[in-house]
Amino acid sequence: MNIQIDHQTLVFYKPMSIQELAIQYDKNHQVIGGIFNGKLHDLNYYLKDDGILEFVNKNSTTGRFMEERTLSFLFIAAVKLLYPTCTVHIEHTLSSCLFCRIEGVSLDKEVISNIRKKMQEMIDQKEVIHRQVMETDQVVAFFEEYGLQDKADLLRYRLSDKSSIYELCGIYDYFYGVMYPDVSYLDEFYLHIYRDGVLLGTTDQYEDQAKLYGVFQEYEAWGRKIGVSTVADLNRRIKENRYTDLILMCEAMVEKNLAILASKILHAEHPKKVILIAGPSSAGKTTFSKRLGIQLKLEGLEPITLSMDDFYLNREDTPRLPDGSFDFENIHAVDLPLFNDTINRLLAGESLALPTFDFISGHRKWANQKTCLKENGILIVEGIHALNPLSSQMIDEEAKFKIYINALTHLNYDNHNRIPTSDYRMIRRMVRDYQFRGRSAAKTIECWPKVEAGEHQYIYPYQEQADVIFNTSMVYEMSILKKIAVRLLADIQIHEPGYLEANRLRKLLEYFLDGDETNVPRNSILAEFIGNSVFMDE
């Protein structure tokens, strides 16, 4: 076999496991998997053909996904070994941890201590995670007999002929993706009781994100109420021709919450004149701000909507990253003095020509007509930096109403496999970039790490400072986005840098049955990404 490692071609005369090669080439003991010919494998995988091997380190994005799955399985197995009748739900992330619920036992310090000790005992004993690949029909039958109906239901809709069963200390489960070969690869873990659940993570520090927690719990409860908490639940709706009803319920939920939000703004203790809307990429800020404006018009107000994107510095003045590329996520890429001055002059009743930013030329232009805020007017400002105190430091604090929005999906694969909200947003952006900005899926994937780095630095630290956190995800949307996204992801070739991530996302989407976009309203947040939005015609 000819195996290329770090641009060196090595010749082997017998099959070699990735672990055997890692021992030879990983001096820092950080390798936890390998990418062979574009596909991710665990350390136990044997190389039998010619190809290119790239080691996966613990601190990589792929490595962190592997760590999360392994830590989840360790936690689930420990709970089941100690409390066999309990049901574990791994729901979402909160403050860089996984928020988990345990049904069937009253959480207290003793229970958490027992679970923690059991997990550490399994790590100390280097308990192995066994993986068995079988026909999908057999795996479905196995999980039904084993009592894990959520996993059987998920895999029943899967197109793949083969599926995996994982086993740890006699506890069986299904996980979406590769894990560590044994739990001793986990360096450290922490458990914290939080509200009605547990925070599971690799750090002993966490932030009390009470507002974010509240929104997640509201939608988790709503999902249970309408019977759509997992991908299998959604697929069942599609198969039973109840998909249109689900679309209408989701859109009604958004409209209801927008009306409640408008009422809060109108009845705030101090009169509000500036609404600041922030959120990460593809959260739906544009459509959200338009729809909120309509709700405020119903109450007799005259909103003016501004985008902070129009206040970008000219391209030559934009900050740069260490590699020389433009740092568009940086708050100092925005002309903050101009932004604050414009807001204050509008609030003072002046008539102004407003800027618009031409993203093709990279330069600011000015509108021919002037804009004036009426006596019953209110400014709606949207942008990724809208909640950063630096962005509006010259504006009266009591005049502001701050809103953070994000696609905080409650929908997961099953009880133990969550769908990251960042995947929702990346798929949204991929579809929109291709259709309306002429950008390939490979380009979207390439720029995403920089987008996320900017979000962690400039957006997430301020989300709890918002007056309201608003969820813009809709439980039905991935079944529609997939129809466009899968085709785009399939175009990324194995030799391209984004192939591994494209393959992961494509497999994610394969769990969803196709939905019918016919009944998606033109004012839907989803229409901003799939097209036909009434607001894009303005």
Secondary structure, 3 states (H helix, E strand, C coil): CEEEECCEEEECCCCEEHHHHHHHHCCCCCEEEEEECCEEECCCCEECCCEEEEEEECCCHHHHHHHHHHHHHHHHHHHHHHCCCCEEEEEEEECCEEEEEEECCCCCHHHHHHHHHHHHHHHHCCCECEEEEEEHHHHHHHHHHHCCHHHHHHHHCCCCCEEEEEEECCEEECCCCCCCCEHHHCCCCEEEEECCEEEEECCCCCCCCHHHHHHHHHHHHHHHHHCCCEHHHHHHHHHCCCHHHHHHHHHHHHHHHHHHHHHHHHCCCCCCCEEEEECCCCCCHHHHHHHHHHHHHHCCCEEEEEEHHHHECCHHHCCECCCCCECCCCHHHECHHHHHHHHHHHHCCCEEEEEEEECCCCEEEEEEEEEECCCCEEEEEECCCCCCHHHHCCCCHHHEEEEEEECCCCCECCCCCCCCHHHHHHHHHHHHHHHHHCCCHHHHHHHHHHHHHHHHHHCHHHHHHCCEEEECCCCCCHHHHHHHHHHHHHCCCCCCCCHHHHHHHHHHHCCCCCCCHHHCCCCCCCHHHHCCCHHHHC
